[in-house]
Amino acid sequence: MSSSRTKIVQMGSCPGGLDDCNEQRQRGRQKVHDEATLKARVVEVAFGTFQKHSYNGTTMALVAKNAGISKRTLYELFPSKIELFAELAIRHRANLLDVPAGRKAETLEEALRAVFKVDQSDEKHNQQAAEMRLFYVEAVANEELGMLLRKHCGSELHDVVTAWVEDEVEKGRIVVQSSRDTAKYLLDVLIAARLFRPKTPDMITGLSDIRTYLNHTIQLILNGLLPR
């Protein structure tokens, strides 16, 4: 009897029956997917707009125009310009590291390359460097953005790497005096190095490409400078 009542309640929510229910669920999933895709595109457009006009020189109207959407739609996705910028920072932070891949690595060298995404494409390396340069400039020019970036791309990113370092210590793969100092060092030499890297190779003669440079850095981390 109870199962019959349950069936009646379920059917009552979808007048057209089970097929109608399935169709409604499918539309719901499609809407969520479409919104996520739109958000990603808007953030990408916003980055280019911030890059060209600066944060203070960018308006939500300009972002909406460049993205080909209405201001109303933009504000439904991101209620304010700073929330839009925060989303850019959060996505940037998420794209910098791949800790799950590092946990699957068999050696420490493979783990470092995986976590810090050394082998990703030139396009992705260049995109990350461009985002870091934008954040660096805006953090200096705008105190509110500076606080936001220190949170999302500073302290929270540092916490993620610290946790990974502590996991590696527990596995016995590394020995450190301070997990937080070690995390800061790894971020300095494997992430921040991309910020200050010359945009064109001819600015520093003999400088390796970014992947080779980062692999050389990992060898220094693993083996040090002293001859063996």
Residue frames as a rotation matrix with the C-alpha (Angstrom) as fourth column:
MET 1
0.559 0.829 0.000 0.00
0.829 -0.559 0.000 0.00
0.000 0.000 -1.000 0.00
SER 2
0.478 -0.453 -0.753 2.74
0.155 -0.800 0.580 2.44
-0.865 -0.393 -0.312 0.92
SER 3
-0.609 -0.735 0.296 4.54
0.403 0.034 0.914 1.74
-0.683 0.677 0.276 -2.36
SER 4
-0.096 0.661 0.745 1.34
0.985 -0.044 0.166 2.61
0.142 0.749 -0.647 -4.27
ARG 5
0.808 0.380 -0.451 1.03
0.488 -0.860 0.150 5.93
-0.331 -0.341 -0.880 -2.46
THR 6
-0.015 -0.911 -0.413 4.66
0.128 -0.411 0.903 6.69
-0.992 -0.039 0.122 -3.23
LYS 7
-0.622 -0.191 0.760 4.07
0.728 0.216 0.650 5.94
-0.288 0.958 0.005 -6.91
ILE 8
0.382 0.860 0.337 1.00
0.915 -0.404 -0.006 8.21
0.131 0.311 -0.941 -6.99
VAL 9
0.672 -0.204 -0.712 2.92
0.215 -0.866 0.452 11.09
-0.709 -0.457 -0.538 -5.41
GLN 10
-0.419 -0.908 0.011 5.79
0.220 -0.089 0.971 10.67
-0.881 0.409 0.237 -7.88
MET 11
-0.464 0.307 0.831 3.46
0.886 0.163 0.434 10.52
-0.002 0.938 -0.348 -10.85
GLY 12
0.574 0.788 -0.221 1.49
0.798 -0.599 -0.061 13.51
-0.180 -0.142 -0.973 -9.59
SER 13
0.203 -0.579 -0.789 4.56
0.110 -0.788 0.606 15.74
-0.973 -0.210 -0.096 -9.81
CYS 14
-0.839 -0.434 -0.328 4.80
-0.302 -0.129 0.944 14.93
-0.452 0.892 -0.023 -13.55
PRO 15
0.085 0.996 -0.027 1.35
-0.589 0.028 -0.807 14.99
-0.803 0.085 0.589 -15.17
GLY 16
0.361 0.044 -0.932 2.70
-0.920 0.179 -0.348 13.43
0.152 0.983 0.106 -18.34
GLY 17
0.999 0.029 -0.045 3.98
-0.020 0.980 0.196 10.34
0.050 -0.195 0.980 -16.54
LEU 18
0.528 -0.849 0.039 7.50
0.416 0.298 0.859 8.92
-0.741 -0.437 0.510 -16.28
ASP 19
0.082 -0.495 0.865 8.54
0.989 -0.069 -0.134 10.07
0.126 0.866 0.484 -19.74
ASP 20
0.663 0.233 0.711 7.61
0.220 -0.969 0.113 13.63
0.716 0.081 -0.694 -18.79
CYS 21
0.936 -0.350 -0.025 9.63
-0.034 -0.159 0.987 13.33
-0.349 -0.923 -0.161 -15.56
ASN 22
0.251 -0.885 0.391 12.65
0.789 0.421 0.447 12.10
-0.560 0.197 0.805 -17.47
GLU 23
0.202 -0.116 0.973 12.32
0.811 -0.536 -0.232 14.95
0.549 0.836 -0.014 -19.94
GLN 24
0.909 0.175 0.378 12.14
-0.047 -0.859 0.510 17.52
0.414 -0.482 -0.772 -17.13
ARG 25
0.707 -0.707 -0.004 15.24
0.193 0.187 0.963 16.07
-0.680 -0.682 0.269 -15.46
GLN 26
0.104 -0.672 0.734 17.06
0.978 0.204 0.048 16.14
-0.182 0.712 0.678 -18.79
ARG 27
0.481 0.140 0.865 16.14
0.455 -0.884 -0.110 19.81
0.749 0.446 -0.489 -19.31
GLY 28
0.993 -0.102 0.066 17.32
-0.106 -0.469 0.877 20.56
-0.058 -0.877 -0.477 -15.78
ARG 29
0.383 -0.905 0.186 20.69
0.564 0.389 0.729 18.96
-0.732 -0.174 0.659 -16.40
GLN 30
0.111 -0.302 0.947 20.98
0.957 -0.226 -0.184 20.75
0.269 0.926 0.264 -19.74
LYS 31
0.814 0.259 0.520 20.28
0.155 -0.959 0.236 24.12
0.560 -0.112 -0.821 -18.08
VAL 32
0.831 -0.554 -0.041 22.96
-0.014 -0.095 0.995 23.54
-0.556 -0.827 -0.087 -15.46
HIS 33
0.127 -0.800 0.586 25.43
0.839 0.402 0.366 22.47
-0.529 0.445 0.723 -18.16
ASP 34
0.316 0.058 0.947 24.60
0.775 -0.591 -0.223 25.50
0.547 0.805 -0.231 -20.32
GLU 35
0.975 0.070 0.210 25.03
-0.061 -0.828 0.557 27.88
0.213 -0.556 -0.803 -17.38
ALA 36
0.559 -0.827 0.056 28.43
0.246 0.230 0.942 26.38
-0.792 -0.513 0.332 -16.50
THR 37
0.012 -0.526 0.850 29.54
0.989 0.129 0.066 26.70
-0.145 0.841 0.522 -20.13
LEU 38
0.587 0.292 0.755 28.32
0.472 -0.881 -0.026 30.30
0.658 0.372 -0.655 -20.28
LYS 39
0.963 -0.255 -0.084 30.07
-0.045 -0.462 0.886 31.16
-0.265 -0.850 -0.456 -17.02
ALA 40
0.230 -0.932 0.281 33.35
0.627 0.362 0.690 29.75
-0.744 0.018 0.667 -18.30
ARG 41
0.039 -0.176 0.984 33.05
0.952 -0.292 -0.090 31.76
0.303 0.940 0.156 -21.52
VAL 42
0.846 0.327 0.421 32.21
0.199 -0.927 0.319 34.97
0.494 -0.186 -0.849 -19.65
VAL 43
0.770 -0.620 -0.150 35.21
0.109 -0.105 0.989 34.53
-0.629 -0.777 -0.013 -17.34
GLU 44
-0.017 -0.782 0.623 37.45
0.896 0.264 0.356 34.01
-0.443 0.564 0.697 -20.37
VAL 45
0.254 0.200 0.946 36.09
0.719 -0.694 -0.046 37.16
0.647 0.692 -0.320 -22.03
ALA 46
0.988 0.150 0.027 36.39
0.086 -0.698 0.711 39.10
0.125 -0.700 -0.703 -18.77
PHE 47
0.403 -0.910 -0.092 40.06
0.581 0.177 0.795 38.16
-0.707 -0.374 0.600 -18.48
GLY 48
-0.240 -0.491 0.837 40.80
0.966 -0.211 0.153 39.64
0.101 0.845 0.525 -21.89
THR 49
0.513 0.519 0.684 38.81
0.437 -0.843 0.312 42.74
0.739 0.139 -0.659 -21.01
PHE 50
0.941 -0.233 -0.245 40.57
0.161 -0.326 0.931 43.23
-0.297 -0.916 -0.270 -17.67
GLN 51
0.123 -0.960 0.251 43.88
0.814 0.242 0.528 42.64
-0.568 0.139 0.811 -19.41
LYS 52
-0.194 -0.150 0.969 43.18
0.876 -0.471 0.103 45.32
0.441 0.869 0.223 -22.02
HIS 53
0.207 0.449 0.869 41.41
0.131 -0.893 0.430 47.95
0.970 0.025 -0.244 -19.92
SER 54
-0.866 -0.480 0.141 42.51
-0.142 -0.035 -0.989 47.12
0.480 -0.877 -0.038 -16.32
TYR 55
-0.546 0.681 -0.488 40.07
0.834 0.492 -0.247 46.33
0.072 -0.542 -0.837 -13.54
ASN 56
-0.372 0.388 -0.844 39.15
0.344 -0.787 -0.513 49.95
-0.862 -0.481 0.159 -12.89
GLY 57
-0.686 0.038 -0.727 38.77
-0.586 -0.622 0.520 50.63
-0.432 0.782 0.449 -16.59
THR 58
-0.882 0.392 -0.263 36.43
0.127 0.733 0.668 47.69
0.454 0.556 -0.696 -17.13
THR 59
-0.465 0.820 0.333 32.67
-0.862 -0.335 -0.381 47.95
-0.201 -0.464 0.863 -16.68
MET 60
-0.448 0.408 0.795 30.14
0.066 0.902 -0.426 45.15
-0.892 -0.138 -0.431 -16.46
ALA 61
0.631 0.691 -0.353 28.45
-0.257 -0.242 -0.935 46.67
-0.732 0.681 0.025 -19.53
LEU 62
0.146 -0.674 -0.724 31.69
-0.988 -0.131 -0.077 46.28
-0.043 0.727 -0.686 -21.48
VAL 63
-0.781 -0.396 0.483 32.12
-0.432 0.901 0.040 42.66
-0.451 -0.177 -0.875 -20.37
ALA 64
0.023 0.889 0.457 28.52
0.110 0.452 -0.885 41.91
-0.994 0.071 -0.087 -21.36
LYS 65
0.662 0.188 -0.725 29.04
-0.610 -0.427 -0.668 43.52
-0.435 0.885 -0.168 -24.75
ASN 66
-0.264 -0.875 -0.406 32.27
-0.965 0.239 0.111 41.60
0.000 0.421 -0.907 -25.38
ALA 67
-0.810 -0.007 0.586 30.63
-0.180 0.955 -0.237 38.35
-0.558 -0.297 -0.775 -24.30
GLY 68
-0.818 0.528 -0.227 27.60
-0.258 0.014 0.966 38.96
0.513 0.849 0.125 -26.50
ILE 69
-0.358 0.727 -0.586 25.09
0.854 0.509 0.110 38.75
0.378 -0.461 -0.803 -23.65
SER 70
0.406 0.578 0.708 22.77
0.164 -0.808 0.566 41.18
0.899 -0.114 -0.422 -21.91
LYS 71
-0.522 -0.545 0.656 23.78
-0.512 -0.415 -0.752 43.00
0.682 -0.729 -0.062 -18.74
ARG 72
0.337 0.733 0.590 20.88
-0.936 0.193 0.295 41.28
0.102 -0.652 0.751 -17.00
THR 73
0.872 -0.060 -0.486 22.25
-0.017 0.988 -0.153 37.86
0.490 0.141 0.860 -17.89
LEU 74
-0.112 -0.994 -0.003 25.72
0.096 -0.008 -0.995 38.88
0.989 -0.112 0.096 -16.76
TYR 75
-0.435 -0.019 0.900 24.44
-0.789 -0.473 -0.392 40.11
0.433 -0.881 0.191 -13.40
GLU 76
0.730 0.677 0.098 22.48
-0.659 0.658 0.364 36.89
0.181 -0.330 0.926 -12.95
LEU 77
0.628 -0.585 -0.513 25.75
0.332 0.798 -0.503 34.99
0.704 0.146 0.695 -13.34
PHE 78
-0.389 -0.810 -0.439 27.94
0.867 -0.161 -0.471 37.42
0.311 -0.564 0.765 -11.40
PRO 79
0.551 0.791 -0.267 26.15
0.834 -0.506 0.220 40.01
0.039 -0.344 -0.938 -9.22
SER 80
0.856 -0.302 -0.419 29.16
-0.166 -0.929 0.330 42.34
-0.489 -0.213 -0.846 -9.16
LYS 81
0.689 -0.659 -0.303 32.43
-0.473 -0.091 -0.877 43.04
0.550 0.747 -0.374 -10.95
ILE 82
-0.176 -0.814 0.554 34.51
-0.981 0.095 -0.171 41.93
0.087 -0.573 -0.815 -7.98
GLU 83
0.282 0.327 0.902 32.66
-0.441 0.879 -0.181 38.61
-0.852 -0.347 0.392 -7.86
LEU 84
0.994 0.009 -0.107 33.47
-0.104 0.335 -0.936 38.14
0.027 0.942 0.334 -11.53
PHE 85
0.262 -0.965 0.023 37.14
-0.739 -0.216 -0.639 38.89
0.621 0.150 -0.769 -10.83
ALA 86
-0.082 -0.242 0.967 37.06
-0.895 0.444 0.036 36.52
-0.438 -0.863 -0.253 -7.85
GLU 87
0.783 0.422 0.457 35.76
-0.178 0.856 -0.485 33.74
-0.596 0.299 0.745 -10.09
LEU 88
0.768 -0.592 -0.246 38.67
-0.316 -0.016 -0.949 34.37
0.558 0.806 -0.199 -12.45
ALA 89
-0.104 -0.841 0.532 41.09
-0.945 -0.083 -0.316 34.08
0.309 -0.535 -0.786 -9.51
ILE 90
0.194 0.258 0.946 39.46
-0.669 0.740 -0.065 30.87
-0.718 -0.621 0.316 -8.24
ARG 91
0.980 0.174 0.098 39.59
-0.039 0.649 -0.760 29.24
-0.196 0.741 0.643 -11.67
HIS 92
0.454 -0.888 -0.075 43.21
-0.597 -0.241 -0.765 30.35
0.661 0.392 -0.639 -12.07
ARG 93
-0.153 -0.501 0.852 44.13
-0.972 0.230 -0.039 28.75
-0.177 -0.834 -0.523 -8.74
ALA 94
0.529 0.455 0.716 42.36
-0.371 0.883 -0.287 25.52
-0.763 -0.114 0.636 -9.67
ASN 95
0.988 -0.119 -0.101 44.23
-0.059 0.315 -0.947 25.34
0.144 0.942 0.304 -12.99
LEU 96
0.352 -0.924 0.151 47.68
-0.891 -0.380 -0.249 25.83
0.287 -0.047 -0.957 -11.45
LEU 97
-0.580 -0.572 0.580 47.88
-0.774 0.608 -0.176 22.49
-0.252 -0.551 -0.795 -9.65
ASP 98
0.307 0.642 -0.702 46.83
-0.642 0.684 0.345 18.87
0.703 0.345 0.623 -10.13
VAL 99
-0.287 -0.437 0.852 47.29
-0.953 0.216 -0.211 17.31
-0.092 -0.873 -0.479 -6.69
PRO 100
0.617 0.552 0.561 45.24
-0.515 0.822 -0.242 14.15
-0.594 -0.139 0.792 -7.44
ALA 101
0.867 -0.359 -0.345 47.58
-0.173 0.432 -0.885 13.31
0.467 0.827 0.313 -10.33
GLY 102
-0.046 -0.941 0.336 50.56
-0.764 -0.183 -0.619 13.80
0.644 -0.285 -0.710 -8.03
ARG 103
0.090 0.147 0.985 49.16
-0.891 0.454 0.014 11.30
-0.445 -0.879 0.172 -5.54
LYS 104
0.926 0.312 0.211 49.10
-0.180 0.858 -0.480 8.63
-0.331 0.407 0.852 -8.25
ALA 105
0.543 -0.774 -0.325 52.74
-0.653 -0.146 -0.743 9.20
0.528 0.616 -0.585 -9.27
GLU 106
0.834 -0.253 -0.491 55.23
0.373 0.914 0.162 6.43
0.408 -0.318 0.856 -8.50
THR 107
-0.161 -0.948 -0.274 58.24
0.958 -0.082 -0.276 8.68
0.239 -0.307 0.921 -7.88
LEU 108
0.105 0.132 -0.986 58.76
0.604 -0.796 -0.042 12.09
-0.790 -0.591 -0.163 -6.31
GLU 109
-0.843 -0.452 -0.292 60.01
0.031 -0.583 0.812 13.49
-0.538 0.675 0.505 -9.62
GLU 110
-0.715 0.649 0.260 56.84
0.507 0.226 0.832 12.34
0.481 0.727 -0.490 -11.39
ALA 111
0.094 0.773 -0.627 54.75
0.991 -0.133 -0.016 13.73
-0.096 -0.620 -0.779 -8.55
LEU 112
-0.279 -0.272 -0.921 56.33
0.314 -0.932 0.180 17.18
-0.907 -0.239 0.346 -8.78
ARG 113
-0.994 -0.103 -0.031 55.86
-0.001 -0.280 0.960 17.28
-0.108 0.955 0.278 -12.53
ALA 114
-0.461 0.887 0.030 52.22
0.720 0.355 0.596 16.22
0.518 0.296 -0.802 -12.17
VAL 115
0.080 0.518 -0.852 51.24
0.921 -0.365 -0.135 18.48
-0.381 -0.774 -0.506 -9.26
PHE 116
-0.118 -0.222 -0.968 52.77
0.070 -0.974 0.215 21.57
-0.991 -0.043 0.130 -10.84
LYS 117
0.724 0.609 0.324 51.61
0.311 0.132 -0.941 20.63
-0.616 0.782 -0.094 -14.36
VAL 118
-0.118 -0.910 -0.398 55.07
-0.204 -0.370 0.906 20.95
-0.972 0.189 -0.142 -15.87
ASP 119
-0.793 -0.311 0.524 54.19
0.330 0.505 0.798 19.04
-0.513 0.805 -0.298 -19.03
GLN 120
0.313 0.949 -0.032 51.10
0.517 -0.198 -0.833 21.03
-0.797 0.245 -0.553 -20.01
SER 121
0.363 -0.114 0.925 51.03
0.921 -0.105 -0.374 22.83
0.139 0.988 0.067 -23.37
ASP 122
-0.756 -0.649 0.084 52.80
0.646 -0.761 -0.060 26.10
0.103 0.009 0.995 -24.12
GLU 123
-0.322 0.725 0.609 49.39
0.101 -0.614 0.783 27.69
0.941 0.313 0.124 -24.56
LYS 124
0.675 0.607 -0.419 48.36
0.440 0.124 0.889 26.80
0.592 -0.785 -0.184 -21.01
HIS 125
-0.060 -0.776 -0.628 51.71
0.987 -0.141 0.080 27.89
-0.151 -0.615 0.774 -19.56
ASN 126
-0.819 -0.272 0.506 51.39
0.428 -0.877 0.221 31.22
0.383 0.397 0.834 -21.37
GLN 127
0.103 0.943 0.316 47.78
0.156 -0.329 0.932 31.67
0.982 -0.046 -0.181 -20.23
GLN 128
0.610 0.089 -0.788 48.73
0.767 0.187 0.614 31.10
0.202 -0.978 0.046 -16.60
ALA 129
-0.454 -0.855 -0.250 51.63
0.879 -0.476 0.030 33.52
-0.145 -0.207 0.968 -16.87
ALA 130
-0.627 0.295 0.721 49.36
0.220 -0.820 0.528 36.16
0.747 0.490 0.449 -18.40
GLU 131
0.509 0.852 -0.122 46.82
0.315 -0.053 0.948 35.72
0.801 -0.521 -0.295 -15.59
MET 132
0.314 -0.468 -0.826 49.55
0.946 0.075 0.317 36.00
-0.087 -0.881 0.466 -12.96
ARG 133
-0.752 -0.603 0.265 50.85
0.638 -0.768 0.061 39.22
0.166 0.215 0.962 -14.51
LEU 134
-0.163 0.790 0.590 47.33
0.080 -0.586 0.806 40.66
0.983 0.178 0.032 -14.47
PHE 135
0.691 0.454 -0.563 46.85
0.539 0.196 0.819 39.69
0.482 -0.869 -0.109 -10.82
TYR 136
-0.140 -0.845 -0.515 50.25
0.986 -0.165 0.002 41.10
-0.087 -0.508 0.857 -9.85
VAL 137
-0.796 -0.142 0.588 49.46
0.327 -0.919 0.220 44.48
0.509 0.368 0.778 -11.42
GLU 138
0.062 0.939 0.337 45.92
-0.027 -0.336 0.942 44.68
0.998 -0.067 0.004 -10.04
ALA 139
0.477 0.071 -0.876 46.91
0.802 0.373 0.467 43.60
0.360 -0.925 0.121 -6.53
VAL 140
-0.580 -0.748 -0.324 49.30
0.809 -0.575 -0.122 46.55
-0.094 -0.333 0.938 -6.35
ALA 141
-0.847 0.219 0.484 46.82
0.065 -0.862 0.503 49.03
0.527 0.458 0.716 -7.87
ASN 142
0.045 0.970 0.241 43.70
-0.530 -0.181 0.828 47.98
0.847 -0.165 0.506 -5.94
GLU 143
-0.666 -0.375 0.646 43.75
-0.737 0.192 -0.648 47.18
0.119 -0.907 -0.404 -2.22
GLU 144
0.226 0.846 0.483 40.45
-0.817 0.435 -0.379 45.27
-0.531 -0.309 0.789 -2.33
LEU 145
0.802 0.011 -0.597 41.69
-0.451 0.667 -0.593 43.06
0.392 0.745 0.540 -5.17
GLY 146
-0.256 -0.967 -0.002 44.98
-0.639 0.171 -0.749 42.60
0.725 -0.190 -0.662 -3.35
MET 147
-0.425 0.186 0.886 43.14
-0.823 0.329 -0.464 41.15
-0.378 -0.926 0.014 -0.35
LEU 148
0.665 0.747 0.014 41.03
-0.646 0.584 -0.491 38.93
-0.375 0.318 0.871 -2.61
LEU 149
0.591 -0.499 -0.634 44.06
-0.439 0.460 -0.771 37.61
0.677 0.734 0.053 -4.49
ARG 150
-0.490 -0.770 0.407 46.06
-0.773 0.168 -0.612 37.00
0.403 -0.615 -0.678 -1.32
LYS 151
-0.032 0.576 0.817 43.18
-0.767 0.509 -0.390 34.83
-0.641 -0.639 0.425 -0.13
HIS 152
0.835 0.544 0.080 42.44
-0.361 0.652 -0.666 32.82
-0.415 0.527 0.741 -3.26
CYS 153
0.810 -0.560 -0.173 45.87
0.030 0.335 -0.942 32.71
0.586 0.758 0.288 -4.91
GLY 154
-0.112 -0.860 0.498 48.02
-0.685 -0.296 -0.666 33.16
0.720 -0.416 -0.556 -1.81
SER 155
-0.436 -0.105 0.894 46.99
-0.875 0.280 -0.394 31.59
-0.209 -0.954 -0.214 1.47
GLU 156
0.550 0.727 0.411 44.56
-0.596 0.686 -0.416 29.00
-0.585 -0.016 0.811 0.06
LEU 157
0.746 -0.380 -0.546 46.98
-0.383 0.426 -0.820 27.90
0.544 0.821 0.172 -2.65
HIS 158
-0.307 -0.906 0.292 49.73
-0.756 0.046 -0.653 27.65
0.578 -0.421 -0.699 -0.02
ASP 159
-0.057 0.378 0.924 47.48
-0.855 0.459 -0.241 25.49
-0.515 -0.804 0.297 2.18
VAL 160
0.891 0.422 -0.164 46.88
-0.437 0.708 -0.555 23.09
-0.118 0.566 0.816 -0.71
VAL 161
0.378 -0.833 -0.405 50.60
-0.337 0.284 -0.898 22.65
0.863 0.475 -0.173 -1.40
THR 162
-0.373 -0.481 0.794 51.38
-0.903 -0.008 -0.429 22.37
0.212 -0.877 -0.431 2.32
ALA 163
0.421 0.624 0.658 48.88
-0.718 0.673 -0.179 19.51
-0.554 -0.397 0.732 2.65
TRP 164
0.913 -0.129 -0.387 50.50
-0.221 0.639 -0.737 17.76
0.343 0.758 0.555 -0.32
VAL 165
-0.068 -0.991 0.111 53.98
-0.604 -0.048 -0.796 18.18
0.794 -0.122 -0.595 1.20
GLU 166
-0.234 0.023 0.972 52.76
-0.943 0.239 -0.232 16.68
-0.237 -0.971 -0.034 4.47
ASP 167
0.831 0.538 0.144 51.31
-0.465 0.813 -0.351 13.71
-0.306 0.225 0.925 2.58
GLU 168
0.618 -0.673 -0.407 54.69
-0.223 0.347 -0.911 13.15
0.754 0.654 0.064 0.91
VAL 169
-0.319 -0.701 0.637 56.42
-0.847 -0.090 -0.524 13.31
0.425 -0.707 -0.565 4.28
GLU 170
0.231 0.509 0.829 54.05
-0.812 0.570 -0.124 10.65
-0.536 -0.644 0.545 5.63
LYS 171
0.974 0.113 -0.198 54.86
-0.215 0.738 -0.639 8.46
0.074 0.665 0.743 2.63
GLY 172
0.517 -0.850 0.105 58.55
0.246 0.265 0.932 8.83
-0.820 -0.456 0.346 3.46
ARG 173
0.546 -0.278 0.790 59.38
0.832 0.070 -0.550 10.31
0.098 0.958 0.269 0.04
ILE 174
0.124 -0.528 0.840 60.68
0.150 -0.827 -0.542 13.62
0.981 0.193 -0.023 1.40
VAL 175
0.070 -0.176 -0.982 62.18
0.998 0.005 0.070 15.04
-0.007 -0.984 0.176 4.58
VAL 176
0.059 0.005 0.998 61.56
0.311 -0.950 -0.013 18.68
0.948 0.312 -0.057 5.47
GLN 177
-0.860 -0.353 -0.369 62.21
0.472 -0.271 -0.839 20.98
0.196 -0.896 0.400 8.41
SER 178
-0.545 0.738 -0.398 58.98
-0.153 -0.555 -0.818 22.92
-0.824 -0.385 0.415 7.81
SER 179
-0.329 0.484 0.811 56.15
0.847 0.530 0.028 21.80
-0.417 0.696 -0.584 5.55
ARG 180
0.724 0.649 -0.232 54.87
0.501 -0.727 -0.469 25.37
-0.474 0.223 -0.852 5.17
ASP 181
0.185 -0.748 -0.637 58.31
-0.472 -0.636 0.610 26.74
-0.862 0.188 -0.471 4.28
THR 182
-0.691 -0.441 0.572 58.78
0.196 0.647 0.736 23.92
-0.695 0.621 -0.361 1.79
ALA 183
0.156 0.842 0.516 55.39
0.898 0.096 -0.429 24.64
-0.411 0.530 -0.742 0.21
LYS 184
0.750 0.085 -0.656 56.30
-0.023 -0.988 -0.154 28.32
-0.662 0.131 -0.738 -0.13
TYR 185
-0.280 -0.939 -0.198 59.61
-0.403 -0.072 0.912 27.42
-0.871 0.335 -0.358 -1.76
LEU 186
-0.563 0.117 0.818 57.93
0.620 0.714 0.324 25.08
-0.546 0.690 -0.475 -4.27
LEU 187
0.568 0.820 0.077 55.40
0.712 -0.441 -0.547 27.77
-0.414 0.365 -0.834 -5.17
ASP 188
0.480 -0.459 -0.747 58.20
-0.303 -0.886 0.350 30.32
-0.823 0.059 -0.565 -5.62
VAL 189
-0.486 -0.863 -0.137 60.32
-0.456 0.116 0.883 28.19
-0.745 0.492 -0.450 -7.94
LEU 190
-0.821 0.178 0.542 57.66
0.470 0.749 0.466 26.25
-0.324 0.638 -0.699 -9.85
ILE 191
0.239 0.948 0.213 54.74
0.958 -0.193 -0.213 28.70
-0.161 0.255 -0.954 -10.03
ALA 192
0.690 0.057 -0.722 55.93
0.172 -0.981 0.087 32.26
-0.703 -0.184 -0.687 -9.40
ALA 193
-0.408 -0.911 0.064 58.85
0.227 -0.034 0.973 31.70
-0.884 0.412 0.221 -11.78
ARG 194
-0.266 0.389 0.882 56.33
0.961 0.176 0.213 31.88
-0.073 0.904 -0.421 -14.62
LEU 195
0.736 0.576 -0.356 55.28
0.584 -0.806 -0.096 35.39
-0.342 -0.137 -0.930 -13.57
PHE 196
0.531 -0.607 -0.592 58.73
-0.321 -0.790 0.523 36.91
-0.784 -0.088 -0.614 -13.98
ARG 197
-0.116 -0.549 0.828 59.74
0.632 0.602 0.487 34.86
-0.766 0.580 0.277 -16.98
PRO 198
-0.689 -0.188 -0.700 60.53
-0.320 -0.788 0.526 37.00
-0.650 0.587 0.483 -20.08
LYS 199
0.396 0.918 -0.029 57.74
-0.362 0.127 -0.924 37.08
-0.844 0.377 0.382 -22.65
THR 200
0.894 -0.179 -0.411 60.21
-0.371 0.221 -0.902 36.51
0.252 0.959 0.131 -25.49
PRO 201
0.833 -0.548 -0.083 63.23
0.531 0.746 0.401 34.14
-0.158 -0.378 0.912 -25.30
ASP 202
0.244 -0.807 0.538 65.69
0.678 -0.255 -0.690 36.63
0.693 0.533 0.485 -26.81
MET 203
0.725 0.059 0.686 65.50
-0.334 -0.842 0.424 38.85
0.603 -0.537 -0.591 -23.70
ILE 204
0.385 -0.655 0.651 67.77
-0.727 0.220 0.651 36.40
-0.569 -0.723 -0.391 -21.83
THR 205
0.143 -0.399 -0.906 70.14
-0.888 0.353 -0.296 34.57
0.438 0.846 -0.303 -24.14
GLY 206
-0.678 -0.513 -0.527 70.25
-0.359 0.856 -0.372 30.79
0.642 -0.063 -0.764 -23.72
LEU 207
-0.535 0.549 0.642 67.15
-0.732 0.077 -0.677 30.53
-0.421 -0.832 0.360 -21.51
SER 208
-0.974 0.175 0.145 65.38
0.215 0.919 0.329 27.19
-0.076 0.352 -0.933 -21.93
ASP 209
-0.367 0.927 0.077 61.73
-0.223 -0.168 0.960 26.83
0.903 0.335 0.268 -22.85
ILE 210
-0.006 0.416 0.910 59.34
-0.928 -0.341 0.149 26.77
0.372 -0.843 0.388 -19.89
ARG 211
0.915 0.385 -0.116 58.97
-0.324 0.877 0.356 22.98
0.238 -0.288 0.927 -19.62
THR 212
0.324 -0.884 -0.338 62.72
0.474 0.461 -0.750 22.38
0.819 0.083 0.568 -19.81
TYR 213
-0.369 -0.430 0.824 63.29
-0.394 -0.731 -0.558 25.17
0.842 -0.530 0.101 -17.30
LEU 214
0.356 0.598 0.718 60.83
-0.911 0.052 0.409 23.66
0.208 -0.800 0.563 -14.82
ASN 215
0.915 -0.092 -0.392 62.29
0.096 0.995 -0.010 20.18
0.391 -0.028 0.920 -15.28
HIS 216
-0.107 -0.992 0.068 65.75
0.270 -0.095 -0.958 21.60
0.957 -0.084 0.278 -14.55
THR 217
-0.202 0.119 0.972 64.29
-0.785 -0.613 -0.088 23.23
0.586 -0.781 0.218 -11.44
ILE 218
0.819 0.555 0.144 62.88
-0.542 0.668 0.511 19.90
0.187 -0.496 0.848 -10.28
GLN 219
0.538 -0.708 -0.457 66.28
0.436 0.698 -0.568 18.27
0.721 0.106 0.684 -10.73
LEU 220
-0.434 -0.672 0.600 67.79
-0.177 -0.589 -0.789 20.98
0.883 -0.448 0.136 -8.51
ILE 221
0.245 0.611 0.753 65.08
-0.916 -0.109 0.386 20.33
0.318 -0.784 0.533 -5.92
LEU 222
0.958 0.217 -0.188 65.76
-0.174 0.960 0.220 16.60
0.228 -0.178 0.957 -5.98
ASN 223
0.586 -0.794 -0.162 69.56
0.715 0.601 -0.357 16.60
0.381 0.093 0.920 -6.26
GLY 224
0.705 -0.317 -0.634 70.76
0.295 -0.683 0.668 20.02
-0.645 -0.658 -0.388 -5.07
LEU 225
0.884 -0.415 -0.218 73.79
-0.446 -0.604 -0.660 21.87
0.142 0.680 -0.719 -6.40
LEU 226
0.172 -0.883 0.437 76.58
-0.790 0.141 0.596 19.92
-0.588 -0.448 -0.673 -4.74
PRO 227
-0.094 -0.267 -0.959 78.41
-0.843 0.534 -0.066 17.37
0.530 0.802 -0.275 -6.93
ARG 228
0.674 0.384 0.632 77.73
-0.662 0.692 0.286 13.74
-0.328 -0.611 0.721 -6.12
